[in-house]
């Protein structure tokens, strides 16, 4: 699914990068250490940046937290999208992150 999303972004003439953001988390010993988190795609087109995560399914709350965590570490307000295979209708969560099916993402070229 990541390859499909990447190819679609290239077709839409976006500059595509992979993002790494860092956040501080406590380890098992209670010590705070920096942890790297990956953002699957940073698509840039005409000065507009969009962060995109690819998730086949977010069946548990823990998995959803893992996929959303990098977005909270960006420190900006550019659009954030999670492209998923396990949903039919698009919706925004309480943090303004768009959850959209892979088919809807491919058909809606206004997103990026």
Secondary structure, DSSP 8 states (H G I E B T S, - for coil): -HHHHHHHHHHTT-EEEEEEEEEEEE-TTS-EEEEEEEEEEEEEETTEEEEEEEES---SHHHHHHHHHHHHTS-S--EEEEEESS-SS-EE-TTS-EEEEHHHHHH-TT--
